[in-house]
């Protein structure tokens, strides 16, 4: 179920992350000395790290100043998230232990997605851990109802401010180490095909990254 982003290889080499003492202390989301470059309203593919070994990321920017940057590992699973609401300070999840500056030297805009909740309605399955999957149903109003799997996912999707996303509220039960409650976004992107959408959320300390496939 992993995805690759080979199409953006040229852009990857042009984006650099500068971090001083960055990392995770596992305590809480951190706004202390976290700075991320601002991009105009839209959604983007970016990369951070060294030019010789970049890490792929997706960046979402809303007109009200809200921003979300999701960085992934080699399996395309989220490992670090930076987010802000409106004019508030940036937050890092997992929390930063020192000053972090994300410097985007170049970015590539993504095509907009006009999907609606009604068009996404249907049964889904998501792999939540090795050997563990969760079934759920999304209705036309954005309600997420748990299926018959032992791992239960429930919650809701609603209109959000970040482009190519819906606002996500998610509850889990019997899903191993996943947080019991979290908030974030469901992101829509052609890169995720055959997955219909990706759910990226956190509870302030822990990330959750689930890919939803039509069941």
C-alpha atoms as a printed R data frame, in Angstrom:
    type eleno elety resid chain resno       x      y       z
1   ATOM     1    CA   UNK     A     1   0.000  0.000   0.000
2   ATOM     2    CA   UNK     A     2   3.004  2.264  -0.010
3   ATOM     3    CA   UNK     A     3   3.335  4.984  -2.611
4   ATOM     4    CA   UNK     A     4   6.288  6.611  -4.314
5   ATOM     5    CA   UNK     A     5   6.741 10.124  -5.550
6   ATOM     6    CA   UNK     A     6   9.276  9.630  -8.321
7   ATOM     7    CA   UNK     A     7   7.598 12.324 -10.407
8   ATOM     8    CA   UNK     A     8   8.989 15.045  -8.148
9   ATOM     9    CA   UNK     A     9  12.620 13.949  -8.113
10  ATOM    10    CA   UNK     A    10  13.753 17.174  -9.741
11  ATOM    11    CA   UNK     A    11  12.034 19.281  -7.114
12  ATOM    12    CA   UNK     A    12  13.317 17.152  -4.256
13  ATOM    13    CA   UNK     A    13  16.920 18.186  -4.748
14  ATOM    14    CA   UNK     A    14  16.087 21.859  -4.425
15  ATOM    15    CA   UNK     A    15  14.467 21.966  -0.983
16  ATOM    16    CA   UNK     A    16  16.463 21.923   2.239
17  ATOM    17    CA   UNK     A    17  15.560 21.596   5.917
18  ATOM    18    CA   UNK     A    18  17.786 23.318   8.454
19  ATOM    19    CA   UNK     A    19  17.337 22.027  11.989
20  ATOM    20    CA   UNK     A    20  19.201 22.819  15.178
21  ATOM    21    CA   UNK     A    21  18.546 20.260  17.880
22  ATOM    22    CA   UNK     A    22  15.307 19.070  16.267
23  ATOM    23    CA   UNK     A    23  13.709 15.839  17.417
24  ATOM    24    CA   UNK     A    24  10.961 14.431  19.557
25  ATOM    25    CA   UNK     A    25  10.571 14.390  23.316
26  ATOM    26    CA   UNK     A    26   7.182 12.636  23.144
27  ATOM    27    CA   UNK     A    27   5.596 15.152  25.547
28  ATOM    28    CA   UNK     A    28   3.414 17.456  23.444
29  ATOM    29    CA   UNK     A    29   3.136 19.447  20.275
30  ATOM    30    CA   UNK     A    30   5.723 22.225  20.377
31  ATOM    31    CA   UNK     A    31   5.612 25.797  19.114
32  ATOM    32    CA   UNK     A    32   8.912 26.701  20.786
33  ATOM    33    CA   UNK     A    33  11.336 28.061  18.180
34  ATOM    34    CA   UNK     A    34   9.641 26.300  15.271
35  ATOM    35    CA   UNK     A    35   9.684 28.215  11.985
36  ATOM    36    CA   UNK     A    36   8.539 27.041   8.563
37  ATOM    37    CA   UNK     A    37   8.769 29.040   5.349
38  ATOM    38    CA   UNK     A    38   5.512 30.476   4.119
39  ATOM    39    CA   UNK     A    39   4.006 29.498   0.770
40  ATOM    40    CA   UNK     A    40   1.085 31.082  -1.046
41  ATOM    41    CA   UNK     A    41  -2.360 29.513  -0.834
42  ATOM    42    CA   UNK     A    42  -2.349 26.081  -2.456
43  ATOM    43    CA   UNK     A    43  -0.964 22.573  -2.076
44  ATOM    44    CA   UNK     A    44   2.579 21.558  -2.909
45  ATOM    45    CA   UNK     A    45   5.048 18.709  -3.022
46  ATOM    46    CA   UNK     A    46   8.307 19.632  -1.298
47  ATOM    47    CA   UNK     A    47  11.391 17.919   0.047
48  ATOM    48    CA   UNK     A    48  13.624 18.485   3.063
49  ATOM    49    CA   UNK     A    49  16.965 17.214   4.305
50  ATOM    50    CA   UNK     A    50  20.127 16.982   2.251
51  ATOM    51    CA   UNK     A    51  20.187 17.486  -1.491
52  ATOM    52    CA   UNK     A    52  21.732 14.050  -1.904
53  ATOM    53    CA   UNK     A    53  19.089 12.290   0.228
54  ATOM    54    CA   UNK     A    54  15.919 14.396   0.372
55  ATOM    55    CA   UNK     A    55  12.757 13.532   2.300
56  ATOM    56    CA   UNK     A    56   9.452 14.031   0.502
57  ATOM    57    CA   UNK     A    57   6.737 16.181   2.028
58  ATOM    58    CA   UNK     A    58   3.344 17.666   1.245
59  ATOM    59    CA   UNK     A    59   2.566 21.283   2.126
60  ATOM    60    CA   UNK     A    60  -0.938 22.746   2.359
61  ATOM    61    CA   UNK     A    61  -1.545 26.508   2.676
62  ATOM    62    CA   UNK     A    62  -4.913 28.188   3.314
63  ATOM    63    CA   UNK     A    63  -5.901 31.802   2.699
64  ATOM    64    CA   UNK     A    64  -6.468 32.412   6.439
65  ATOM    65    CA   UNK     A    65  -2.835 31.658   7.249
66  ATOM    66    CA   UNK     A    66  -3.350 28.031   8.293
67  ATOM    67    CA   UNK     A    67  -0.585 25.713   7.135
68  ATOM    68    CA   UNK     A    68   0.263 22.001   7.263
69  ATOM    69    CA   UNK     A    69   3.527 20.298   6.326
70  ATOM    70    CA   UNK     A    70   3.680 16.494   6.454
71  ATOM    71    CA   UNK     A    71   7.032 14.747   6.046
72  ATOM    72    CA   UNK     A    72   7.272 11.022   5.308
73  ATOM    73    CA   UNK     A    73   9.785  8.197   5.504
74  ATOM    74    CA   UNK     A    74  10.916  5.902   2.683
75  ATOM    75    CA   UNK     A    75   7.627  3.983   2.911
76  ATOM    76    CA   UNK     A    76   5.646  7.218   2.557
77  ATOM    77    CA   UNK     A    77   4.362  7.071   6.131
78  ATOM    78    CA   UNK     A    78   4.211 10.360   8.024
79  ATOM    79    CA   UNK     A    79   7.052 10.778  10.505
80  ATOM    80    CA   UNK     A    80   6.916 14.516  11.254
81  ATOM    81    CA   UNK     A    81   4.175 17.101  11.084
82  ATOM    82    CA   UNK     A    82   4.289 20.887  11.307
83  ATOM    83    CA   UNK     A    83   0.988 22.751  11.538
84  ATOM    84    CA   UNK     A    84  -0.483 26.132  12.366
85  ATOM    85    CA   UNK     A    85  -3.997 27.557  12.538
86  ATOM    86    CA   UNK     A    86  -4.538 31.058  11.176
87  ATOM    87    CA   UNK     A    87  -1.942 33.446  12.566
88  ATOM    88    CA   UNK     A    88  -0.986 31.169  15.475
89  ATOM    89    CA   UNK     A    89   2.543 29.821  15.910
90  ATOM    90    CA   UNK     A    90   3.766 26.674  14.218
91  ATOM    91    CA   UNK     A    91   3.428 23.412  16.159
92  ATOM    92    CA   UNK     A    92   5.618 20.343  15.690
93  ATOM    93    CA   UNK     A    93   4.403 16.763  16.214
94  ATOM    94    CA   UNK     A    94   6.384 14.968  17.542
95  ATOM    95    CA   UNK     A    95   7.563 17.980  19.526
96  ATOM    96    CA   UNK     A    96  10.863 19.664  18.758
97  ATOM    97    CA   UNK     A    97  13.524 19.679  21.477
98  ATOM    98    CA   UNK     A    98  15.277 22.735  20.077
99  ATOM    99    CA   UNK     A    99  15.109 25.375  17.352
100 ATOM   100    CA   UNK     A   100  13.837 24.083  14.008
101 ATOM   101    CA   UNK     A   101  13.750 26.058  10.769
102 ATOM   102    CA   UNK     A   102  12.249 24.503   7.671
103 ATOM   103    CA   UNK     A   103  13.632 26.392   4.672
104 ATOM   104    CA   UNK     A   104  11.854 25.649   1.408
105 ATOM   105    CA   UNK     A   105  14.124 26.665  -1.405
106 ATOM   106    CA   UNK     A   106  11.700 25.510  -4.113
107 ATOM   107    CA   UNK     A   107   8.261 23.928  -4.284
108 ATOM   108    CA   UNK     A   108   6.021 22.386  -6.936
109 ATOM   109    CA   UNK     A   109   2.308 23.194  -6.915
110 ATOM   110    CA   UNK     A   110  -0.171 20.321  -7.081
111 ATOM   111    CA   UNK     A   111  -3.353 20.231  -9.133
112 ATOM   112    CA   UNK     A   112  -6.500 21.076  -7.191
113 ATOM   113    CA   UNK     A   113  -9.036 18.362  -6.327
114 ATOM   114    CA   UNK     A   114 -12.771 19.048  -6.493
115 ATOM   115    CA   UNK     A   115 -13.975 15.847  -4.800
116 ATOM   116    CA   UNK     A   116 -16.970 16.166  -2.480
117 ATOM   117    CA   UNK     A   117 -17.966 14.125   0.548
118 ATOM   118    CA   UNK     A   118 -20.821 12.692  -1.493
119 ATOM   119    CA   UNK     A   119 -18.413 11.540  -4.208
120 ATOM   120    CA   UNK     A   120 -16.221  9.836  -1.583
121 ATOM   121    CA   UNK     A   121 -19.067  8.052   0.201
122 ATOM   122    CA   UNK     A   122 -18.731  4.287   0.428
123 ATOM   123    CA   UNK     A   123 -17.038  1.396   2.264
124 ATOM   124    CA   UNK     A   124 -13.301  1.550   2.916
125 ATOM   125    CA   UNK     A   125 -10.421 -0.402   4.407
126 ATOM   126    CA   UNK     A   126  -7.209  0.963   5.901
127 ATOM   127    CA   UNK     A   127  -4.118 -0.866   7.102
128 ATOM   128    CA   UNK     A   128  -3.450  0.342  10.640
129 ATOM   129    CA   UNK     A   129  -0.497 -1.923  11.479
130 ATOM   130    CA   UNK     A   130   1.279 -4.985  10.168
131 ATOM   131    CA   UNK     A   131  -1.402 -7.646   9.813
132 ATOM   132    CA   UNK     A   132  -4.161 -5.347  11.084
133 ATOM   133    CA   UNK     A   133  -6.743 -3.598   8.920
134 ATOM   134    CA   UNK     A   134  -9.804 -1.545   9.760
135 ATOM   135    CA   UNK     A   135 -13.034 -1.456   7.782
136 ATOM   136    CA   UNK     A   136 -15.282  1.592   7.894
137 ATOM   137    CA   UNK     A   137 -17.941  3.425   5.941
138 ATOM   138    CA   UNK     A   138 -17.986  7.091   4.977
139 ATOM   139    CA   UNK     A   139 -21.421  8.520   4.227
140 ATOM   140    CA   UNK     A   140 -22.348 11.525   2.094
141 ATOM   141    CA   UNK     A   141 -22.523 13.749   5.194
142 ATOM   142    CA   UNK     A   142 -18.962 12.895   6.222
143 ATOM   143    CA   UNK     A   143 -19.790 10.482   9.045
144 ATOM   144    CA   UNK     A   144 -17.248  7.680   9.563
145 ATOM   145    CA   UNK     A   145 -18.806  4.483  10.923
146 ATOM   146    CA   UNK     A   146 -16.773  1.488  12.073
147 ATOM   147    CA   UNK     A   147 -17.117 -1.790  10.209
148 ATOM   148    CA   UNK     A   148 -16.820 -5.375  11.409
149 ATOM   149    CA   UNK     A   149 -13.030 -5.401  11.891
150 ATOM   150    CA   UNK     A   150 -11.592 -5.638  15.409
151 ATOM   151    CA   UNK     A   151  -9.960 -2.238  14.934
152 ATOM   152    CA   UNK     A   152 -12.767  0.321  15.008
153 ATOM   153    CA   UNK     A   153 -12.515  3.707  13.285
154 ATOM   154    CA   UNK     A   154 -15.236  6.310  13.734
155 ATOM   155    CA   UNK     A   155 -15.535 10.069  13.479
156 ATOM   156    CA   UNK     A   156 -16.264 12.606  10.789
157 ATOM   157    CA   UNK     A   157 -15.034 14.588   7.823
158 ATOM   158    CA   UNK     A   158 -16.143 18.160   7.208
159 ATOM   159    CA   UNK     A   159 -15.260 21.099   5.002
160 ATOM   160    CA   UNK     A   160 -11.879 22.531   5.911
161 ATOM   161    CA   UNK     A   161  -9.745 25.541   5.057
162 ATOM   162    CA   UNK     A   162  -6.664 23.781   3.695
163 ATOM   163    CA   UNK     A   163  -6.840 23.071  -0.063
164 ATOM   164    CA   UNK     A   164  -7.368 19.477  -1.209
165 ATOM   165    CA   UNK     A   165  -8.376 18.428   2.300
166 ATOM   166    CA   UNK     A   166 -11.317 17.814   4.593
167 ATOM   167    CA   UNK     A   167 -11.222 18.464   8.340
168 ATOM   168    CA   UNK     A   168 -10.914 15.161  10.205
169 ATOM   169    CA   UNK     A   169 -11.997 14.059  13.668
170 ATOM   170    CA   UNK     A   170 -11.141 10.422  14.368
171 ATOM   171    CA   UNK     A   171 -11.731  7.941  17.182
172 ATOM   172    CA   UNK     A   172 -10.113  4.511  17.379
173 ATOM   173    CA   UNK     A   173 -10.739  1.404  19.483
174 ATOM   174    CA   UNK     A   174  -8.834 -1.879  19.453
175 ATOM   175    CA   UNK     A   175  -6.285 -0.446  17.030
176 ATOM   176    CA   UNK     A   176  -3.043 -1.193  18.826
177 ATOM   177    CA   UNK     A   177  -0.920  1.879  19.480
178 ATOM   178    CA   UNK     A   178  -3.046  4.346  17.502
179 ATOM   179    CA   UNK     A   179  -4.235  7.341  19.563
180 ATOM   180    CA   UNK     A   180  -7.796  6.963  20.863
181 ATOM   181    CA   UNK     A   181  -8.767 10.406  19.605
182 ATOM   182    CA   UNK     A   182  -7.078 12.685  17.108
183 ATOM   183    CA   UNK     A   183  -7.780 15.572  14.766
184 ATOM   184    CA   UNK     A   184  -6.274 16.492  11.429
185 ATOM   185    CA   UNK     A   185  -7.145 16.254   7.753
186 ATOM   186    CA   UNK     A   186  -8.150 13.820   5.065
187 ATOM   187    CA   UNK     A   187  -6.007 14.731   2.080
188 ATOM   188    CA   UNK     A   188  -6.959 14.213  -1.556
189 ATOM   189    CA   UNK     A   189  -4.168 13.712  -4.055
190 ATOM   190    CA   UNK     A   190  -3.763 11.812  -7.322
191 ATOM   191    CA   UNK     A   191  -0.396 10.610  -5.968
192 ATOM   192    CA   UNK     A   192  -2.285  8.353  -3.542
193 ATOM   193    CA   UNK     A   193  -3.977  6.245  -6.234
194 ATOM   194    CA   UNK     A   194  -5.327  3.592  -5.783
195 ATOM   195    CA   UNK     A   195  -6.062  4.944  -2.288
196 ATOM   196    CA   UNK     A   196  -9.033  7.333  -2.309
197 ATOM   197    CA   UNK     A   197  -7.698  9.575   0.433
198 ATOM   198    CA   UNK     A   198  -5.175  9.775   3.243
199 ATOM   199    CA   UNK     A   199  -5.975 10.562   6.880
200 ATOM   200    CA   UNK     A   200  -3.229 12.447   8.727
201 ATOM   201    CA   UNK     A   201  -3.972 13.430  12.319
202 ATOM   202    CA   UNK     A   202  -2.419 13.772  15.764
203 ATOM   203    CA   UNK     A   203  -3.351 14.035  19.424
204 ATOM   204    CA   UNK     A   204  -0.639 16.571  20.217
205 ATOM   205    CA   UNK     A   205   2.073 13.976  20.775
206 ATOM   206    CA   UNK     A   206   1.511 11.121  18.348
207 ATOM   207    CA   UNK     A   207   0.938 11.009  14.605
208 ATOM   208    CA   UNK     A   208  -1.629  8.888  12.813
209 ATOM   209    CA   UNK     A   209  -1.329  8.199   9.077
210 ATOM   210    CA   UNK     A   210  -3.939  5.979   7.397
211 ATOM   211    CA   UNK     A   211  -4.585  5.398   3.696
212 ATOM   212    CA   UNK     A   212  -8.210  4.665   2.793
213 ATOM   213    CA   UNK     A   213  -8.872  2.176  -0.030
214 ATOM   214    CA   UNK     A   214 -12.306  1.500  -1.509
215 ATOM   215    CA   UNK     A   215 -13.474 -1.833  -0.149
